[in-house]
Amino acid sequence: MNIKRACILLDIETLEEKTKIRFNQGKIVTTGIPKYELVSTYDCTRSFITNLLKNNINGEGIKYITNPKKQDSNDMIALYNKDNLIDKAEMLLIEINLISKYGIYNH
């Protein structure tokens, strides 16, 4: 998984406690596990979307940026918009720069 490799490259290797309860043995086992082992793409997506919402980017903009493959068949804009991922990434950077510079969302 690429996200785990990125975390390794960024030295996100601190140990986190992970506790398992083994009911069949009647034990609670706590071990140290590198943080990168606990990270998933779902965690990153959830954090990314949460941070966009906290910065006042509306849900439609977030859906456009983060979920290009899932289109609502009733959504004519999504149906006819043929921007590629580079175009969507560029839009995201423009919006983030506006928030950084002015503390506002453009739309």
N, C-alpha and C positions, 0 to 999 in steps of 0.2 A: 504494500500500500504506500503510495507516494507521500501522504501526510506524515506517516511514521518516519520515513527516511528524512523528510525535511526537518522534523523535530530532532532527529539524531544529529543532523548537520548543524543545527542551531544550538546544540549542546543542551537541549531540554531533557536532561537525564536525571534530574533529582528524583530521589526515591520517595514514593508515596505509599502510605500504609494501605494495604488491601486485606480486609478481614473476611474469612470464610467460616461458616459454621458447618461443621461436619456432623450431621445429625446421627449418622450410623455409628460414629465413633464417640459421640458426646463431647466433641472438642471445638473450641474456637481457636482458629489459627490465623495469626496476623503475620503477614510477610511484607517486605519492601519490594516494590515493583517500579521500574523506571517509568517516569511520567509519560514518555512517548508511547509506551505500551497501552496506555489508557485512552489515548487520543484517537478519535475516529473522524471521518469526513462529516458524519452527521453532527457531531459536536461542533465542528468548525462552521458548518452551514447554519446551525441554530444560533451560534454566537454572532455570526456575520449579520444575519437577518435581524436579530435583536438590536445590535448596534446601529444598523441602518434606521430602524424604527425609532430608537432613542434620539437620532439626529434628524427627526422629522421628515424622512423620506417616506412618501406615502406607499401604501400597499401595492398599488398598481405599478409604480416604478420599481419596487422591489421584485414583484412577480416577473416583470419584464427582464430585469437584470439576472435574477437567480434561477429562473425556471424556463429556459427558452424552449424546451422540448414539449412541455405540457401546455397545450393551448386549449382554451375553452372553444368549442365549436361555434358558440354564439358570439364570440368576441371577434368582431370584424377587423379590428386593428391588429390583433395577433395573427389572424388568418392572412392578411395582406402584407404585413410588415415582413420584409425579407432581409432585414439587417442580419449580419453574421455576428459571431461572438466577439470579434475585434471591435465592431461598431458598438456593441453593448458594453464592452469593457471601457471604451472611450467615454461613453455616456456616464458610466459609473464614476470615472475619474473626474469628469467635469463637475458632477454633483458633489463629490467629496471635497473638491477644491473650493467650491462655493461655500460649503459648510465651514471649512477651515478658515476661509478668508472673511466671510461675512456672518457666519453663524446662522445662515438661512438656507432653505431648500428653494430651488429655482421655480418649481411648479406649484 
